[in-house]
């Protein structure tokens, strides 16, 4: 019997998923263009997880994520995460990212400076690209130099990132091009 579970839930931006274990949430998944794709991704990342009804604590997190994606500001910083197996550097990036309030943004360089130097900006971007808990760790609030959107590894890429920022009321001076 596994103590790792997952559940799907609907949001304003589409079907999402959350994975959890005894010590907290260990994964979230943004929309992937259909229920089967999101189930496949969850089982790839959490092979030992079984689909289950969320615990009361997980359901509260789902409700808060859903409300945030509907435009209700919530920083989600008190949602417990289980980041076992995540490298220390990445954890440091995620801790800083979790301090960014809804509707605000900082740059990869800002996080890099807090971790020891601007030369770490690329490493910050790579850590955010591996973020196991998007939304709860708000990687969408981290921009490239010049407040350009930078990358976004979720389905829909930069368009999804900009949509999430727009929902939160963040101003990003960028119009997506054909190449975003």
ABEGO torsion letter per residue (X at the ends): XBABBBBBBBBAAEBBBBBBBAAEBABBBBBAGEAAAAAAAAAAABAABBBBBBBAAAAAAAAAAAAAAAGBBBAGAABBBBABGBBAAAAAAAAAAAABBBGBBBBAAAAAAAAGEAAAAAAAAAAAAABABBGABBAAABBBBGGBAEBBABBGEAAAAAAAAAAAGBBBBBBBBAAX
